Amino acid sequence: MTTPLDPAAQALLDAAAAGGLPPVYRVSIDEGRTRMPKGFTSGEPEPIAEMRDFTVSSSDGPVGVRLYHPEPTTVLPLVVFFHGGGWTVN
């Protein structure tokens, strides 16, 4: 049984394929590092009032965490983003 890909994810993959460039895993690490931000960002970045790096405990040892906060005095919900990504272009 197959599950269809989310339409937004499929649109991203279709746009990447239409660009005519080889997939990022087929190019050098330097080229991949150059291309990745251009492929996933546009416009000016949102302002960040605070950025903190720290670690949290896990069953496999400490895990590095980065916290971005747009406004230092506003209480906001938390979004946790886990990204594996192959660990080749970061």
Rosetta blueprint (number, residue, H / E / L):
1 M L
2 T L
3 T L
4 P L
5 L L
6 D L
7 P H
8 A H
9 A H
10 Q H
11 A H
12 L H
13 L H
14 D H
15 A H
16 A H
17 A H
18 A H
19 G L
20 G L
21 L L
22 P L
23 P L
24 V H
25 Y H
26 R H
27 V L
28 S L
29 I H
30 D H
31 E H
32 G H
33 R H
34 T H
35 R H
36 M H
37 P H
38 K H
39 G H
40 F H
41 T L
42 S L
43 G L
44 E L
45 P L
46 E L
47 P L
48 I L
49 A L
50 E E
51 M E
52 R E
53 D E
54 F E
55 T E
56 V E
57 S L
58 S L
59 S L
60 D L
61 G L
62 P L
63 V E
64 G E
65 V E
66 R E
67 L E
68 Y E
69 H E
70 P L
71 E L
72 P L
73 T L
74 T L
75 V L
76 L L
77 P L
78 L L
79 V L
80 V L
81 F L
82 F L
83 H L
84 G L
85 G H
86 G H
87 W H
88 T L
89 V L
90 N L
